[in-house]
Amino acid sequence: MFFSGGTLANFSVMALGLNPYINASIILQLLTFVFPKLEEIQKRRRIRQAKINQYTRMITVPLALLQAVGMYALLRIRNYC
């Protein structure tokens, strides 16, 4: 808290806004190399965007929850909450 001036708690709440979606998008792109079905969906132009966006949103929700719990635990240990 001394070095951050107390802004670490505010920044972490703001980071939860976009971080989970970006992370889910990266995870989904990496999973296309592992699962051939995802790679096939990505190659099809017509349904690609809708399906990939749907899967990204489905991954984002649990990832945001996991990151929120982790951030809360970190801030609780550091006595920011």
N, C-alpha and C positions, 0 to 999 in steps of 0.2 A: 504494500500500500504506500510505502514511503516514496518509492521511485515513480509509481504511476500517478500519484496525486489523487487516487481514488477513482480514476476513470476506467480502470480495468473492468469493473462491474458493468458500467454503461456500454463499453465497447463490446463486451461479450454478448450482451443482449442484442445489440445491433448486428453482430456477426451471425447470429442464429437466423436472421432473416433470409439471407441468400446462400449461405454456405452449404446447407444440406442439399439444396437443389443442384448446385455445382458439383458437389461430391457424388450425388446420385448419377448425374450425367456422365461423369468420368468413370464411375464403377460400371455403368451400363455399356459404355464404349469398350471397356476392358473385357467385359463378359462376352462381347460379340466374338472375341477370339477363342473363347472356351466352348461356347455352345453354338453349333452349326445352325440351329433354328433361328437364333437371334441374328446371325450373320445373313441368313436368307431374307429375313424381314427387312434388314437394313439395306439390302441390295435392291429390293422392290421399291420402285419410285412412288407408286400410287398409294400404298398403305403404309409406307415407311414412316412418314412424319407423325401420323396419328398414333400408331402403335408404339413407336419409340417414346413419344411424349407421355403416353399413358403409363408405360412401364417406368419412366423416369419419375413421374408423380407418385407411383405406387412405392417406389424405393425411397422417395424423399420423406414421406411421413414417418416411417419407423426410424429413419436416420436422424431426422430432426428431434424426435423424442429421445433417442439415445444420446445425441449431442447435448440436449437440454439437461438431461439428468447428469451427464458428466460435467457440464459446466457448473451446475448447481453444487455438485459435490466438491469441485475444485474451489469455488468461491466460498463454500461453507468451511472448508479446511483453512483457507486463508483469512477467515473472519471478515469477509466483505458483506455477508448477508446478515 
